[in-house]
Every structure is written in C-alpha cells, then in structure tokens.
Amino acid sequence: MRAAAADELYIVFSTDGGAEVLPLPVIEKRLARGWQCFLLAGTVDLPADVIEPWAREVGPRPEGQESLWPQYPRSAHDPLFGEDLGLAHGATRAAWIGYEHEDAERNLRLLAMARGVRDLRTLDGGYDDHGRSRPLPQSVWLGLLAHAEDLDREPFEAPGTDRWRSGGSGIPLGVLADVQVYTTNADPRIQGKGHSPFCAHSRERGVVAGDDVLTVADLLDDGGYDWCSKCQGYAVRRLTDTELSYCRAAHRLHDIAQNLDPGRGGHDRLDAETIIRQLRELADWRPIGEDHWYMSGARRWRRIVGELQVRADAAGRDTP
C-alpha cells in the first residue's frame, strides 16, 4: 500500500472500535499506546466511479458572480426553504471554497469520509501553521456543519405568553431531536462564552477534541448557555434529506398556526381555502425515507394538525 499522508482521513479496523474514520495523527497516537488496527483505505482510495459523478453533480465553481451562494426563500411553503441546512448545500460549499481547482474533488473525498463519523471531535488531528484544525480544511467543515442562524427553532418552542413575542407552536422535534450541535463551551460553570467552530473568536479552526457536543433537543431546554452574540455560539450538523423534509414541514405547520392566530397573523388577509388544503397535505405527511412514524411524535403532530383544521374551518365560515 502507498505511504500514508498526514492530510488525509483513513478507514481503519480494530477489534475494539470496529470500522472508524480517523486522521493519521490520531492513528499514530493510538499506535504509540499499543493499539492495533488494520488500515483499510485512505481518502484517495475512494472509487472514482462514485466520487466523479458526485463532483459533476455539484458542478464547477461559477465565475464572475458577486456572490457564490444563493439567497434561499424565507417562505416555509417554498420547496427550497431551508436548503442552506442540507447536505447538498454542504457539498457545494466544500467543493467551491478553495484556492485551486483540484481542491474540489479532494474536498469532496474528505467530506464523503467525514459524513459517516459519529462524533466529529474524533477528526481533530492537531493544528496547522495557522492554528486551524487539521487534516480537514475549513471548506470541508462548512460542508459538514451549518451556521446556527440557519436553524430556526421557533416552530418547536412552546407557545409564548409574552404579547411582544409570538413564541412557537409546540411542534415535536421528531427526527431533529438528536441532530448534533458543536460549540467551544456549553457548560455555564466554565468561564467564557460558547463559540461556533467558525467564529473568529475560535480562530475558525473547525471542531476539535475539547469542544462540546449537544443536540437540538438540548437547545430547547433552558440550560443557561452563554452564547457568543456574533456567531450565536454553535454550529449545527447538516441535515439529511429526512431531517430537512421534517424541518420544512414543521415550518409550514408553524406558519399556518401563525396565520390562524388573530394576534399574530390576523384574519383580515386569511386565505382559508388554501390553508385547509395545506393542512390536508400535512395531515397525511411523513418524513422522506421514514416508513414508520415514531409514535409519540406522530400522535402529537396529528393532534396539532387536527386542532388547526378545526380553527381553519371556523375561520373559513367567518371570512366573507
């Protein structure tokens, strides 16, 4: 087998850890402690028949554009809503941010390896000359993680009692509950704010072994977190197609709930017929790739939809 390179990721097998994806410095540290493993493949060993079609699908970096990144729609009912949270947008980020044309395929190879890692902190192989985590360049971290502001948690929050703030709709988190969130510090007992791995205060160094990992469910609890006001304190692991489809549907349901609330949306511009049709669609909806709804979330979802259908029918009768 060819010589191992420090700026790659490797699939290794051991009897204690099974198959893992690790950077070379981590492998070397474990070997020094007597660990035994078999190196199966490196990033460059990934089959071209898989990587090259993916690179063509992502496409080349556009030239002569003021901004590489499209402004995705803010309407929850638009099919592209939330696209900046998804895996496809992450692949584009990883491929298009680079100094050389060759970076695109290399970054996609690294991204393909890293996507299957359970805990991204295990990818920390130390620091490069610029103080950034290696072996992953920042563009690959952007392919793995989305910024905090991209994830709007309002639909899943409890309805608010503050007349100056509408609050959420209490929609269950469902498949989003276990989505990972990475921060430099999530413990309020430790001095210092929590920062995103992309924040200038953390030197934009990506995820490192000493970072903290939470879930989206943790964020909904009042844990006394002290977040940076510039980066909002964390980055979110990019959503799979199943998770993104649920996020979109939840925002659609939340938007309908707001429109049916006179104190938030107002009945003066209510299109009851459209809302009733949308609720019928959401009543029969299930996440992409999910053959079976998780029972507690499904029951709560159907109850919310049913309550909104009653309100929509009443609003339709009251609307001239």
C-alpha positions as CSV (number, residue, x, y, z in Angstrom):
1,M,0.0,0.0,0.0
2,R,1.2,3.5,-0.7
3,A,2.7,5.7,2.1
4,A,0.1,7.3,4.4
5,A,-0.3,11.1,4.2
6,A,-1.0,13.3,7.2
7,D,-3.6,15.4,5.4
8,E,-5.9,12.5,4.7
9,L,-8.6,10.6,6.5
10,Y,-8.4,6.8,6.8
11,I,-10.8,4.0,7.3
12,V,-9.3,1.7,9.9
13,F,-10.5,-1.5,11.6
14,S,-9.8,-2.7,15.1
15,T,-11.3,-5.3,17.3
16,D,-12.2,-2.7,20.0
17,G,-13.5,0.1,17.8
18,G,-14.7,-1.7,14.6
19,A,-14.5,0.4,11.5
20,E,-13.6,4.0,12.1
21,V,-12.6,7.1,10.1
22,L,-9.6,8.8,11.6
23,P,-6.8,11.3,10.7
24,L,-3.3,10.0,10.6
25,P,-2.1,11.9,13.8
26,V,-4.8,10.2,15.8
27,I,-3.9,6.8,14.5
28,E,-0.2,7.4,15.3
29,K,-1.1,8.4,18.9
30,R,-3.2,5.3,19.4
31,L,-0.5,3.1,18.0
32,A,2.1,4.6,20.4
33,R,-0.1,3.4,23.2
34,G,-0.1,-0.2,21.9
35,W,-3.3,0.0,19.9
36,Q,-3.6,-2.5,16.9
37,C,-5.5,-1.8,13.8
38,F,-5.7,-2.5,10.1
39,L,-5.7,0.4,7.6
40,L,-8.3,-0.3,5.0
41,A,-8.3,2.8,2.8
42,G,-7.4,6.4,2.6
43,T,-9.3,9.4,1.1
44,V,-7.5,9.0,-2.3
45,D,-8.6,5.3,-2.4
46,L,-12.3,6.1,-2.7
47,P,-13.6,4.8,-6.0
48,A,-13.6,7.3,-8.8
49,D,-16.8,5.8,-10.1
50,V,-18.6,7.2,-7.0
51,I,-16.7,10.5,-6.5
52,E,-16.6,11.7,-10.1
53,P,-20.3,11.6,-10.7
54,W,-20.9,13.4,-7.4
55,A,-18.4,16.1,-8.4
56,R,-20.2,16.6,-11.8
57,E,-23.5,16.9,-9.9
58,V,-22.1,19.6,-7.7
59,G,-20.6,21.3,-10.7
60,P,-17.7,23.7,-11.1
61,R,-17.4,26.9,-9.2
62,P,-19.3,29.7,-11.1
63,E,-17.1,32.5,-12.4
64,G,-17.8,36.3,-12.4
65,Q,-20.6,36.2,-9.8
66,E,-20.7,38.7,-6.9
67,S,-22.0,36.0,-4.6
68,L,-21.5,32.3,-4.9
69,W,-24.3,31.5,-2.6
70,P,-28.0,31.9,-3.5
71,Q,-30.4,33.6,-1.1
72,Y,-32.9,30.8,-0.3
73,P,-36.5,31.7,0.1
74,R,-37.8,32.7,3.5
75,S,-41.3,31.3,2.9
76,A,-41.8,28.0,4.6
77,H,-44.0,26.9,1.7
78,D,-41.3,27.3,-1.0
79,P,-39.7,23.9,-2.0
80,L,-36.2,25.4,-1.4
81,F,-36.9,26.6,2.1
82,G,-34.1,25.5,4.4
83,E,-31.8,24.3,1.6
84,D,-28.8,26.0,3.3
85,L,-29.1,23.5,6.1
86,G,-28.9,20.4,3.9
87,L,-26.2,18.0,2.7
88,A,-26.4,19.2,-0.9
89,H,-25.6,22.8,0.1
90,G,-22.8,21.5,2.3
91,A,-21.2,19.6,-0.7
92,T,-21.3,22.8,-2.8
93,R,-19.6,24.7,0.0
94,A,-16.9,22.1,0.3
95,A,-16.3,21.9,-3.4
96,W,-16.4,25.6,-4.3
97,I,-14.4,27.1,-1.5
98,G,-10.8,26.6,-2.3
99,Y,-7.7,28.1,-3.8
100,E,-7.1,25.6,-6.6
101,H,-9.4,23.7,-9.0
102,E,-8.0,20.4,-7.7
103,D,-9.4,21.3,-4.2
104,A,-12.9,20.5,-5.3
105,E,-12.5,16.7,-5.8
106,R,-10.2,16.4,-2.8
107,N,-12.6,18.2,-0.5
108,L,-15.5,16.1,-1.7
109,R,-13.4,12.9,-0.9
110,L,-12.7,14.2,2.6
111,L,-16.4,15.2,3.0
112,A,-17.5,11.7,1.9
113,M,-15.3,10.1,4.5
114,A,-16.2,12.6,7.3
115,R,-20.0,12.4,6.8
116,G,-20.1,8.9,8.3
117,V,-18.3,9.9,11.5
118,R,-20.5,9.6,14.6
119,D,-18.6,12.3,16.6
120,L,-16.8,14.9,14.6
121,R,-14.5,15.6,17.5
122,T,-12.6,12.5,16.7
123,L,-11.4,14.1,13.5
124,D,-9.2,16.5,15.4
125,G,-5.6,15.7,14.4
126,G,-4.0,18.8,15.9
127,Y,-3.3,22.2,14.4
128,D,-1.7,23.5,11.2
129,D,0.6,26.5,10.9
130,H,-2.4,28.9,11.0
131,G,-3.9,27.4,14.2
132,R,-6.7,25.6,12.4
133,S,-7.6,22.0,13.0
134,R,-6.2,19.5,10.5
135,P,-6.5,17.4,8.4
136,L,-9.8,19.0,7.3
137,P,-9.7,22.4,5.7
138,Q,-12.4,24.9,6.7
139,S,-14.3,24.4,3.5
140,V,-14.9,20.7,4.5
141,W,-16.0,21.8,7.9
142,L,-18.5,24.1,6.2
143,G,-19.7,21.0,4.3
144,L,-20.3,19.2,7.5
145,L,-21.8,21.9,9.6
146,A,-24.2,24.8,9.1
147,H,-24.3,28.1,10.9
148,A,-26.5,28.5,14.0
149,E,-28.7,31.2,12.4
150,D,-29.7,28.8,9.6
151,L,-31.7,26.7,12.0
152,D,-34.9,28.5,13.2
153,R,-36.1,26.6,16.3
154,E,-39.3,28.7,16.8
155,P,-41.8,26.1,15.5
156,F,-40.7,23.7,18.2
157,E,-40.8,26.1,21.1
158,A,-43.8,26.3,23.4
159,P,-46.4,28.9,22.6
160,G,-45.4,32.2,24.2
161,T,-47.4,34.1,26.8
162,D,-45.5,37.4,26.1
163,R,-47.6,39.6,23.9
164,W,-44.4,41.1,22.4
165,R,-43.2,37.8,21.3
166,S,-45.3,35.2,19.5
167,G,-43.5,32.1,20.6
168,G,-43.6,28.7,19.0
169,S,-46.3,26.2,18.1
170,G,-45.1,23.3,20.3
171,I,-44.4,21.1,17.3
172,P,-42.4,17.9,18.2
173,L,-38.8,17.9,17.2
174,G,-39.1,14.4,15.8
175,V,-36.1,13.4,13.8
176,L,-34.4,16.7,14.6
177,A,-34.1,15.9,18.3
178,D,-30.8,14.1,18.0
179,V,-29.2,16.4,15.4
180,Q,-25.7,17.3,16.7
181,V,-24.7,20.8,17.7
182,Y,-21.0,21.7,18.2
183,T,-19.7,24.5,20.4
184,T,-16.5,25.5,22.1
185,N,-18.2,25.7,25.5
186,A,-21.7,24.6,26.6
187,D,-21.1,24.5,30.3
188,P,-22.3,27.7,32.1
189,R,-20.0,26.8,35.0
190,I,-16.9,27.3,32.9
191,Q,-15.9,30.9,32.3
192,G,-16.2,32.1,28.7
193,K,-18.9,32.2,26.1
194,G,-19.6,29.3,23.7
195,H,-18.5,29.9,20.2
196,S,-19.1,28.3,16.8
197,P,-16.2,26.4,15.3
198,F,-16.4,29.0,12.5
199,C,-16.3,32.0,14.8
200,A,-13.4,34.4,14.7
201,H,-13.1,34.1,18.4
202,S,-12.3,30.4,18.0
203,R,-9.9,31.2,15.1
204,E,-12.3,29.4,12.6
205,R,-10.4,26.2,13.4
206,G,-13.2,23.7,12.9
207,V,-14.2,21.1,15.5
208,V,-11.5,20.0,18.0
209,A,-11.4,17.2,20.6
210,G,-12.1,19.6,23.5
211,D,-15.3,21.0,22.1
212,D,-18.7,20.2,23.5
213,V,-21.4,18.4,21.6
214,L,-25.2,18.9,22.2
215,T,-28.3,18.1,20.4
216,V,-31.1,20.3,19.1
217,A,-33.3,18.9,21.9
218,D,-30.8,20.2,24.4
219,L,-31.1,23.7,22.8
220,L,-34.8,23.8,23.6
221,D,-34.1,23.3,27.3
222,D,-33.1,26.3,29.3
223,G,-29.6,25.2,30.1
224,G,-28.2,28.6,31.0
225,Y,-26.0,28.6,27.9
226,D,-23.9,31.7,27.4
227,W,-23.6,32.1,23.6
228,C,-21.5,34.5,21.6
229,S,-23.7,37.2,20.1
230,K,-21.8,37.2,16.8
231,C,-21.9,33.5,15.9
232,Q,-24.8,32.5,18.2
233,G,-22.5,30.1,19.9
234,Y,-22.6,26.9,17.9
235,A,-22.8,25.2,14.5
236,V,-25.4,22.5,13.5
237,R,-24.6,19.2,11.8
238,R,-26.1,19.4,8.3
239,L,-29.5,17.8,7.9
240,T,-30.1,14.6,6.0
241,D,-32.9,14.6,3.4
242,T,-35.2,13.0,6.0
243,E,-34.4,15.7,8.6
244,L,-34.6,18.5,6.1
245,S,-38.0,17.4,4.9
246,Y,-39.3,17.3,8.5
247,C,-37.8,20.8,9.2
248,R,-39.7,22.2,6.2
249,A,-43.0,20.5,7.1
250,A,-42.7,21.8,10.7
251,H,-42.2,25.4,9.5
252,R,-45.1,25.1,7.1
253,L,-47.3,23.9,10.0
254,H,-46.0,26.7,12.2
255,D,-46.7,29.3,9.5
256,I,-50.3,28.1,9.3
257,A,-50.7,28.3,13.1
258,Q,-49.5,31.9,13.0
259,N,-51.9,32.8,10.2
260,L,-54.8,31.3,12.1
261,D,-53.9,33.3,15.3
262,P,-55.6,36.7,15.1
263,G,-53.0,38.1,17.4
264,R,-50.2,37.0,15.1
265,G,-51.3,36.6,11.5
266,G,-54.7,38.2,11.5
267,H,-57.9,37.0,9.8
268,D,-58.1,40.1,7.6
269,R,-55.8,38.5,4.9
270,L,-56.6,34.9,5.7
271,D,-56.9,32.5,2.7
272,A,-58.9,29.8,4.5
273,E,-59.3,27.6,1.4
274,T,-55.5,27.5,0.8
275,I,-54.8,26.8,4.4
276,I,-57.4,24.0,4.6
277,R,-55.8,22.4,1.5
278,Q,-52.3,22.7,3.1
279,L,-53.5,21.1,6.3
280,R,-54.9,18.1,4.4
281,E,-51.5,17.6,2.9
282,L,-49.7,17.9,6.3
283,A,-52.2,15.5,7.9
284,D,-51.0,12.7,5.6
285,W,-47.4,13.8,5.6
286,R,-44.4,11.7,6.8
287,P,-40.7,12.4,6.6
288,I,-38.8,11.4,3.5
289,G,-37.3,7.9,3.9
290,E,-39.4,7.1,7.0
291,D,-41.7,4.1,6.6
292,H,-42.9,4.3,10.2
293,W,-43.6,7.5,12.2
294,Y,-42.1,7.4,15.7
295,M,-45.3,7.0,17.7
296,S,-45.2,9.9,20.2
297,G,-44.2,12.5,17.6
298,A,-46.7,11.3,15.1
299,R,-49.6,11.5,17.6
300,R,-48.7,15.0,18.7
301,W,-48.2,16.1,15.0
302,R,-51.7,14.8,14.1
303,R,-53.3,16.4,17.2
304,I,-51.8,19.8,16.2
305,V,-52.9,19.4,12.6
306,G,-56.4,18.4,13.8
307,E,-56.7,21.5,16.1
308,L,-55.6,23.8,13.3
309,Q,-58.1,22.2,10.9
310,V,-60.9,23.0,13.3
311,R,-59.7,26.6,13.5
312,A,-59.3,26.8,9.7
313,D,-62.9,25.6,9.1
314,A,-64.2,28.1,11.6
315,A,-62.2,30.9,10.0
316,G,-63.4,29.9,6.6
317,R,-67.0,30.2,7.7
318,D,-66.3,33.7,9.3
319,T,-64.5,35.0,6.2
320,P,-66.8,36.8,3.8
